Each structure stands twice: as structure tokens, then as C-alpha cells.
Amino acid sequence: MSMKLPHAHPPPALGEEEPPPSPPPQRRPRGFASGPAASAGAGAAGPPRRRGEREREREKERTKLRERHRRAITSRMLAGLRQHGNFPLPARADMNDVLAALARAAGWTVHPDGTTFRSSNQPHLPPPPPQLGMFQVAPVETPAFINTLNSYAIGTPLDSQASALQTDDSLSPSSLDSVVADRSIKTENYGNSSSANSLNCMDNDQQLLRSSAVLAGDYTKTPYIPVYASLPMGIINSHCQLVDPEGVRAELRHLKSLNVDGVVVDCWWGIVEAWIPRKYEWSGYRDLFGIIKEFKLKVQVVLSFHGCGDTGSGDVLISLPKWIMEIAKENQDIFFTDREGRRSTECLSWGIDKERVLRGRTGIEAYFDFMRSFHMEFRNLSEEGLISAIEIGLGASGELRYPSCPEIMGWKYPGIGEFQCYDRYMQKNLRKSAVSRGHLFWARGPDNAGYYNSRPHETGFFCDGGDYDSFYGRFFLNWYSGVLIDHVDQVLSLATLAFDGAEIVVKVPSIYWWYRTASHAAELTAGFYNPTNRDGYSPVLKMLKKHAVILKLVCYGPEFTVQENDEAFADLEGLTWQVMNAAWDHGLPICIESALPCLDGDMYSQILDTAKPRNDPDRHHASFFTYRQQPPFLLQRDVYFPELRTFVKCMHGEAPQNGEG
């Protein structure tokens, strides 16, 4: 008779103590012994059995820790291969992907069906281990399923990058062990056979050819998606003058050579209406649009009603209009305010949307006058088709959200942020809403919601079973998100009136940290009432559909997201698909913007998977893509332009030429 052996625990990680052995399992009595006598024996052995259960629970926790440690090692190894070896590994690489990448780096040819042989035009190399042919090698050319938005930056330390690359939870321990083993194969067998294993030893042309191989040939006959490249914000100074016309021409000339469809230009409220209310200065933008017209490029305009402290040059500050800041000296409640009374001067509070505190105008009227001035100034360019779309800034960083995570207040990722509703106008609105519900004592903000850098479990409001799901919590969050939706409705109603049929774009943020918790704390403080038991994006998208706008989704998080995402319960992919599917359900077109510069073929491949989802029966795709470049862009063109050219061809549904890249 065969006997089943107990499951063996995985070996401890490096540097970890060996856990104490589990007690042997008790043999179940059989026959007559399994009757009352066994029951009596079980009752007598009650306490030891409870101790055994506690020991098993502790062993489960130790197993989880070992597994997490092993996955962290795998993430670092994959990050090292991507950074130092320029391996175009999919975001969810497994053993087959690593083996195929190592074989190609050593000069071998690996077909999608796993057939592997030495290329005839390569120098003779030692034969690979015979086991290599036994594996079904997945093609590196197949892009990964949308884990688009794992953001990491080439050039950052390896330890920082590893944390940004989340290991696929579906990988088994054996798969992880295989990846670890494959790294040893790479080091021992192929370390001296190819200089392609290090960026420091690789020629730029070889680097670009290998990265662009991920893109080539997969996107022919797919929908045409226009590509726009953003222009640096510092090209227009604080006096609304074009700083370097010839430099702009040189940059546009290179962009034109890449066959991009157009450029994105930020029009800052703090520059155009800087000194005197209702006095608008557009001269610098007029000169800029004239130069863009020479190159027959389209323009997407961003009307920025917020301030920015970093335009790329490091010493340029774009604030709100000076006359706004003068009003703020006497009335600081025009700004968003946190519980401690600290003001965020990045944008105006939505509490003054209907309050005449801006020299006789409400906040909504000031926005409308600015939009109408732009339309009157550049109506002819819109009629000629030069201006293809207008993005309306609706909150912090131009995104539709509260300034809940201001770094100037000391916030650091992955802090939950704070509610921004303590200026007297927002408090007046809250009191009115509480009175209408018949609960005046609800006219207050939560007093147990923590601080900017708190974690959800550290607060009484956001923890599991916390006050966010109480009667008061649901009332407050409905009101808080309702103010955001009301602001959207008012601004877009006037934007539709001002621009008379132009394509209008609204940017929705990607607040993806703490997404895998029950409360979604960071989203709640940003204004999206989206806990696990409620779809918080559907009401917002329903309002956007009412005004027939295009939804812009940020594809990459900012650079500070290169952290240990496992500790933040982040899920960028999950949030992205929730928003995209909800938008498509409401019939909203989607466009995509990269918040980080794209530095390798893997990033481009991820963007393509997001813009052109594979196997979608409804054939959804993005309306256009905006490339946020890293200034100074011209200094990077020799390295990144060839790869960007290949990416543009793929977005256009064209096949790159042989050797292009």
C-alpha cells in the first residue's frame, strides 16, 4: 500500500533561519477504534491539537514570507536583465521568456514554437545545454498582457527599479526557482560569449535594433492611432514670449521626420492672464502656433488652470495669475485647505465655483472668460484644422482630482493623502448638505483619517471595517466626490459653449496605490469614491459622456512611484482596466498619455498593448497617444529617435522596414 507523504516546505531563503519542523500528522484510527474510543481520545487531546493548529498557522505565515522574499529576488533579477542587459522581456516574464532572451543574446535563433538553432551568420558558440530544446519557448516578440503601467526608469539604481516591477502572482514557486536558475546559466555559460549583456558594452545601434524587435511586424493593419509629442513648458516665458524660435524649429523638424501627427502645447492661465483680470496676452503662443503651422503639424492645446513649480529647466515657476495671489493675501480660503489649515496654492478651491470672490467673478466665470478669449484669439486656427483638440484642466496637475497628495506638504508615496475640504466655502457647502440630510452633526470632516503619509490600517477611517463604510462615512464621501462631479459639470458646460463643437479632452488620474485594499484610501482623498464595494468611476464617466468629451488616461505613474509597491498594495493594471472598461461601457473615447519618457522597446510595447488591446471582440482602441518627452529632447534624439520612429509606425498600423530602428 502506498502512503502519501506530507507536503514538503520550500527551502528557506538565503540568510533565513530554518523553521522548526512541524509535528508529525496524527494517524487516523480505523475500524472499531474510530468509534467512541477515538472520540474520547480526541477530546482528551484537545489542547495539543489547538497548539498544533497555531503552529500550522505560524508555518503558513513563514511560507508566505519566504515566497515574498523569493519573488523579490526574481523581480530584481528581471530588472537587472532589462537594465544592464537590455533584454526586451515582457512585463510578466517567465522561465521560457528568460531562456529565449538569453539564447538570442548568445547568437541563437528562437522561433515562436520553441525551435532553437544557431544562426549561420553568427560566430561559432559552444552548444547550449541539451535540455533547452525540451522547453516550449515563448516568443519575445509577443508583448505582455497590458501590465502597461509598471513604471520604472532606466538609469535609476537597481534596488529602486526592482521594487517597481511587480512579480506576477500567478507564478508558481517552481517557476521562480527556474528563473533564478536561468540567471546562473546566463552568468556561467554566456557571460563571455556576447557583449550584448551590458549597456556599457553595447553599441547604440545594436541596442535599438534589439529593443525595436519587440515592436516590428505585430501591428500591421491595425487601427491608425495619431501620435502627439509634448513640447517643453519652458518655451514660453512668464511674459508670454517665445524664448527660442530657432530651437523650436529644430525640434519640430526632428519630430516631423518621425511622422508624428502633432504636438501638445500647454497654455498657462498664470502666463496669459498674469497681471490684470480679463487682460489676456497671447503673443508668445501666436508665434509658436505660426511655427508649428509651417511644419503642417496638428496642435493639441492644454488649458492649464493650475500652477507648476518645475517646467524642466529647474528654475522656472508657473504660478496662478498674480492678481489671484494678491486676492489670496486677504482671503486664503480661495485655495484648497487640509485639516491643519495648510493651503494648497496649486489651484483654486472648487468651493468658490459659485462665489464672487475673484474681483466680482466666480471661479467658473474666470475659467469661462479665459476659454472664450482663447477661442476668439485662435478661432481661425481651429477652423483651419490646426488645433485638433483642447484639454481642460480641472484640478491638481491639470487632472480631475483634489490636490490630496502635495509634495510641498511633505507627502511621499505611498501615503494616503488628506481630504482637502476645510476652506470656509467647502465647509459651508458641507454644512448645507448635512442640514438637508437632517444630521447637522455630520457637517465636519473625518477626525480619524490620518495624515498625508499614513497607511490605511493606521487610521480609524480607512482601515478594514473603518468609518469610511459607516452611515457618516458614506454621507461624507458621497458629498466629497459629488463636489468633484459638480465642478466637472459646470466647467464642461461652459467649455462646450465657448469652443462650439471642438474636441474636448479631460484627464483622469491614476491613483493606484492601496487599490488592493478594501477602502482604496488614496482614491477617496483624491475625490473618487471607489472602495471595493462601489464603482466610483462610473458617475464621473457618466458626467463626461453627457458632455461628449474624450477621456485621457495617464499610462505611467510619476517617478516617485519607483518604490516597494508590494507594501502599498498597488495595482496599476487593475485600476487601468477598471477605468477603460467603464469608459467603453459608457461609450467614451479614450486617449493615452505617458507620464514617463519611454526609454526602451518594452515600454513602447506595453503602450501599444494598452492602445490596441489584443483579442478585444469589440475592437476598442485609443483615439490618440500623447508622448511626454524628457527635456532636453534634442539631446536624446540620437539614442531614442530611431526607436520612437518604429513605435510611431506601429501606432499608425504600418510595418517597420527591415533594419529600421
N, C-alpha and C positions, 0 to 999 in steps of 0.2 A: 504494500500500500504506500502510495506516495504521500508525503507530508508537505504542506505549504509552509514555506519559510517566512518569517516576518520580514516586512519591507526594510531594506537597508537604508539608513540615513545617508545623505550626501556627505562627503568628507568635509571637514572644517576648512574654511578659507585660510589663506596664508596669515600667520600671526594670531590666529584664533585658537583658544584652548579647546581641547577635545571635550565635548559634553559628556556627562556621566552616562553610563549605559542604562537603558530603560530596563525595568524589571521584566523577567520572562513572562509571557502570557500564561494565564491560568488555563489548565486543561479542563474542558467542559465534561462533567460527569455523563456517563452513558447508562442506558438500561435502567435498572432499579435504582441506581444511585442518583439518577436525575430527578427523582421524585421528591418527597418531603424531606428526606435527609439532606439532599443538596440545598433545598430552600433554607433549611435551618442553618446549614453551614454558611450560606451566603449571608444570612442575617447576622451571624456571629462575626463575619469578616467585613462588616460594613466600613469601619474607619480606615482600614488599609486600602479598601477599594477606592475611597474618596481621595486618599493620598496618591494613589496611582493615577487617578483622573487628573489631579493637579499637576503631577509630573508630566503626563502626556500633553497637557496644555502648555506647560513651560517648554517642552521639546518642540511643539509646533511653532512657538514664538522664536526659538533658536533657529529652527529651519528657515523661517521667513527671513531672519536677519542674514543667515548665510546666503540665501538666494538673492537678497537685495545686494549684498556685497559682490556676489559673482556677476550680477547684471551690471553693476557699476564698473567692474573691471572690463566687461565686454564693451560697454559704451566708450570707455577711454581708448580701448584698442581700435574700435571703429573710427573714433575721432582722429587718432594718430594716423591711421591709414589714409583718411581723407585729407588731413592737413599736410603731413610730411611726405606722403607717397602719391598724393593727387589721385587716389583711386576713386572712380565715379561710382561709389557704392550706393545702392538705394537707401532710402531713409530707414527701412526695416530690413536690413541685410541679414541673411542667414549664412550658414556654412557654405552652401553652394555659390552664393554671390562672392564670398571672400575667395574661395578656391578659383573661381573663374577669373576674378580680377588679378590674383597672383599669377595665374597661368599666362594671362595676356601680358602682364608686366615682364614675364620671363621670355616673351617672344613666341608663345604658343598661340594657336588659333582655337577658340572655343565656340562651337556652334550652339544655337539656342536649344537643340535637342540633347546637348551634352557631349557630342562628338568632339574630341580634343586631339589635335595633332600639331607637330612642329611646323611652323611656316617655312617655306622653302627659301624665302628671301631674308631669313634671319640667320645669324651665326649659330654654329652648332652648339647646343647646350646639353648638359647631362640629361638623360631621360628622366621624366618625372616618376614618382612612385607608382607602381602598377595599380594601386587602389584608386587612382584618380579617375580611370575610366569607368569605375563602378558607380559613380555618383551621377545623378541627373542634374547637370549644371544649369542653373537658371541664367538666362541672358542678362548681361549687364545693361543692354540697350532697353530692356523693359523698365520704364520708370516705376517708382514705388507708388503704391496706392495712397495718394494725397497726403501723406504726413507732411504737407506743404509747409507747415508753418513752424517746424522745429528750427529756431533761429540760432545760428552760430556764425561767428565771424572768423574768417581765415586771418591769421596774424595774432589772435589772442592766445594766451597761454593754454597749453593742452589741458590743464586741470579745469580751467574755466569752460573750455569747449565741451569736455566730456559731460558736464552736468546738463548742458543744453540738449544733448542728443539722448532722448528718452528711449530706453530699450523696449522693444515690443513685448508686451505682457504675454503674448501667445507663445513666445519661445519657450521651449522646454529646457530643463537643466541639461539634458544631453546635447541639445543644440548649442547651448552656451559653452559647454565643455569643448565642443568641436571647434567653435570659433577661437577659443583660447589655444587649442592645439594647432589650428591653422596658422596662427601668428608665429608659433615656433617653427613651423615648416618654412614660412616666408623668411625668417631670420637665418635659419641654418642652410636651407637649400638654395635660396635665391638671393640672398643678401649681396653677393658679389657678382651676380650674373647680369644685373641691369641697373643702370644709373637712374632709371625712372622711378625708383623707390623714394626719392627725396627731391623736394622742390629746389633745394640748394644745388642739386646736381643736374637739374633738368633744364633743357633749353625751352624758352617760352613757346616756340612753335610746336614742339612735341607736346608740351603741356596743353595747349589749346586744342590740338588735334585729338588728344585722348579725351578731354572733357567734352568736346563737341560730339564725340562719337555717341554719347548718350542721346543726343537730340536728333541725329541725322536719320532720315528715312522713315520716321514713325508718324509724321503729321501731314503727309501729302493728302490732298483732297479733303482736308478738314476745314471747318468754317474759318473765314477770314476775320481775324481779330486785330483791329488797329492798335498800334503801339505808340505811346507818347512818352517822351523823356522830359523830366522836370528841369527847369533852368534854375541856377543858384539864386537864392533870395537876395544876396548882396549886390546884384547887378543894378538895382535901383537904390539910390541913397536916400537919406531922410528928407532931402529937399526935392524928391521926386525927379531926379536927374539920372539919365543913363550913364553909368560910370565908364564903361569901356566898350564903345560900339564895335571897334575892330575885333576885340576879343570875342564879343558875341557872334560876330560874323564867322570867325574861325570855328567856333564851337558848332554853330548851326551847319557849317559846311561839312563837318565830320558827321554830324547826325544825319544830314541829308544823304551822305554816302552809305549809310547803313539802311536806307529805305524806311526809316521811321516815319510815321504818319503825321506827327506833330509834336508840339512842346506844351508844357504846363507852366503857366505864369501865375505867381501869387501877387494879387493886388491887395495891398495892406491899407486898412482903414486908418491906421496910425500914421501913414505917409500921405495919403491923398487928402484927407480932411484933418490935417495935423494941427493947425493953429487956430482957425476960426470956424465956428459952426456954419455949415452949409456953404463953405468956400472950398471947392474941390480943385486940386491940381493934378492933372493927368499927363503933363508934358512928357515925363520920362517913359511912361507906358505907351504914349503915342509914338515916340521914336522907336521903342522896342518892337511894337507891332508892325511898324513900317519895315524894319529889317527882316522880321520873320516873313512878311509878305513877299520879300524879294526871293526867298528860297521856296516859296509855294508850299509852306508847311501849315498845317492846321494849328489852332490855338485852343487850349482849354484854360479857362480863367478860374482862379480860386479867389473868391471874395473873402478875405480873412478879417473877421471881426474880433480877433484876439491878438494878444501880444506874443512876441517871441524873443527870447534872450540869447539865442545862438543862431546865426544865419550861415554858419560855416566858416566865416573869417575869424571868429573868436572875439571880436571887439565891436560888433555891431549889435545894437539893441533896438528892436522894434517894439515900442510900447503902444498902448492905446493912445488916441489923439490927446495932444497936450491940453486942450480945453476940457477934456474929460478928467484928466488928472487934476486940473485946477478945481473942478467941482468936487472931486473926492477929498480935497483938503478940508472942506466944510461938511461933507456928507459921505463918510466912508461906507455907509450901508448900500451904496450902489454896487458894491462888489460882493461876491460870494464870501461867506463867513463860516468858520468852523465853530465848534462848541466852546473853544477857548477864546473866541473873539478875534482870531487872526484872519486877516483879509487876503484873498487871492486877487491880485490885480491883473491877472491874465485876461479876464473877460468880464463883462458886466453881468450882474445877477439877473436871473430871469424874473425876480420879484419886481423889477421896475419896468417890465414889458408894457404895463398899462399905467405907470406912474409918471407924471410930467415933472421929472426932476432934472432933465438934461436941457437946461435953458429953454423951458417951455415945451419940450418934446418928450415923448415916452421913448423907451428903448426901441420898441418896434418901429416907431416913426423915424428914428435916426437911421436904423438899418434900411428902411424903405427909401429914404431920401438918397442914401449912398448908392443903392442899387439902381434907382431911377437916373441918377447922374451918370453912372457908368453906361447905361443903355443909351442915353441921349448923346453921350460923347462918342460912342463906338457903334452906333446903330448901323452905319454903312458897312462896317466890317462884318457884322452879323448877317446882313443881307447878302453880302458877297460870299458868305460861307467860310470866311477865315476863322471866325470864332465858332467852334463846333459844340461846345458845352460850357456851362457855368456852374461851378461848385459853390455852394453857400455854406459858409462857416456857421455852425450852430452851437458851439460850446468850446471847451478847453481844447487846445491844439487844432481847432477847426473841426473837431469831431463832435458828434451828437452825444455829449456826456457832461456831467458835472466835473469840476476840477477837483476830484476827490483824492488824487494822488500827486500833489505838487511836491516836486523835489526840493523846492525852495523852503518848504516847511520841514524838511528832514525826512520825507518819505523815501523808503527804499524797497525795491522788490524783494519779497512778495508781500509787503504789508497790505492790509485790507483797506486802508484809506479811511477817511472820515466823511460823515454826512456834511453837506455844505448848505445849510438851511437856516442859519442863525442871524442873518441880517434882518432888520426890523420889517422889511417888506415881505420876505418869505415867512417870517413869524406871524405877520398879520394875515397872510393867506392861510397858514396852518390853523390859526385860531378860528377863522371863518369856517373852514372845513369841519373842525371839531364841533363847533356850535351847531352846524347843520346836521351832524350825526347825533346831537343830543348828549355829547360827552365832552364838556368843556375841559375836564382834567386831561384829555388827550392832546391838548394844544401845547405840546412840548416835543422836543427831540429825545431820542433814547439816551438814558443816562448810564447805560452799561454796554455801549457799543465799542469800547476800547479806543485805541488811538491809531495814528497813521500806520505804525509798524507792528500792530498787534496781529496775532493769529486768531482765526475764528474760535478755536477751542479755549482761548484765553479770555473770552468775553461771555457775558451772560446773554447777549442779544443774538450772536451769530452761532453759538455752539449748537451741537445736535440737541434738538428739543428746546432750543432757546426761545427768547421772546419774539424773535422775528416771525414765528408762526403762532403767536398769541392773537387775541382779538385786537389789542392795541397795535401790535406789530404789523398785522395785516392792514389796519387802517393807515398807519403812518407810511408804509411802503407803497400802498396804493396812491396816497396823496403825493409822495415824493416823486414817483415815476410819472404820475399824472401831470405834474408841473412841466416835466420834460416834454411830454406829448403835446401839451397845450402850447408850449413855446414853438415846437415844430410846426404845428398847425397854423399859428399866426404868421410866422416868418415866411413859410412857403406860400401862404395865400397871397401875401404881398409880392413875393418874388414872381409868382405866376403872372400877376398883374403888371409888374414892372418890365418883364422880359418878353411877354406876349408870344408864347409858343416856343421859346428856346429850350434846349435840353438842359435840365437842371439836375445836379448831382448832389447827393448827401452822403457824407462819410460816417459810417458806423464803426466804433472802436472794437478792438479785440481784447476784451478783459477776460483772459483765460486762466489766470491763476485762481486757485481754490474752486475751479469748476467741478472737480470731483468730490466736493463736499456737499452736504445737504443744503446749506444756506446760500452758497455762491456769494460770499460776503463782499468780495471786491466788485462784483457786478451790482450788488444792491447799493453800495455807496456811490457808484457811478451813475445810478439812475435807472438801471434795468432790473425790474422786479422778476428775476428769473431763477428762483430756487428749483430744486429737483421736482417739486410737485406742481409747477406752474410754468407755462411758456411765456416768458417776459418779453420776447421779441415780437410776437405776433401783433399786439396792439400798436407797437411802433410802426411795424411794416404796413399794417392796415392804414395808418395815417399817411405814410409815404405813398401808398398806392392811390389814395384819394387825390394826391397832387401830381400823380403820374411822373415821379422822379426816377432817376437811376440810383441804385444803391451801390455805394463804393465800399468795398471790404478791404481792410488792411491785411496784407498777406504775410507780413513778417513783423514780429514784435520788435521793440527798440532794443538797443544793445545791452541795456541793463537786465534783460531777461536771460542773459547767459549766466544762469545761476543753477542751483540744485533743484530742478523742478519737481523731483520726487517729494521733496519736503513741502512744496506748495500745492500739491495735488492738482497740478496744471494739466489741462487737456486742450491744447490749441486746435487739434484736429476735430475733436468733438464739438467745440464751440463753432468752428467754421462751418461744419456741415449742418449744425442746427440752424444757423442764420441763413445759409444758402438755400437749404430745403424750404425753410419758411418763406423766404423771398420768392422762390419759384412757385410755391403754393399760392401766393398772393398775386402772381403774375407780374412781379417786379423784375426788370432787367438788372443785371449785376455787372459791375466792373471791378477790377482788382488793382490794388496799388501795393508795391513792395516798399516797406518802410526801411529795409536794409538794402545796401547796394548788393547786387548779385555778383558773386566772385568766382563761381565755378559752375560747371555743367550740371551738377546735381541740383543746385538751387534753381537753375533755369528749368530743369526737368520737372521739379516739383511745382513750379508756377504753371507750366504747361498742363500738368495733370489737373490743377485747380481750374484753369481757364477752359480746358476742353476735357471734361470728365469722360473717362472711358466707360463703355458699356452702359451709358445712360439711355434708356429706351426713348426718352423724350428729347434727346439731343440738345440738352441745355448747354450753353456756353456763355462766356463773358462777352459783354458788349465791347469793351476795350481794356487795355492794360496800361498802367502808368508806371514808368520806371523811375524810381527815386535814386538819383545818382549821388555819388560821394564826391564833393568838391575837393580839390580842383579836378574836374572831369578830364580836361585836356591832358593832364599829366598821366592819366591812366589809359589813354586810348591805345597805346602800343600793346598793352597787355590784355585789355578787356574788350576792345572794339571787335576783333575778329570773332570772338565767341558771341558777343551781342548780335553781330550780323547773322550768325547762324540761328540764334534764338528768334530774331525778327522774322526770318524766313519760315520758321516753324509756326510762329503765330499767324503768319499770312497763309499758311497751308501750302507752302512751296517746299520743294525738295532741295536741300543744300547741294551745291556742286561738289564733285569728288575733290577731296583735299582742301575744301574750304574750311575755314575756322582758324 
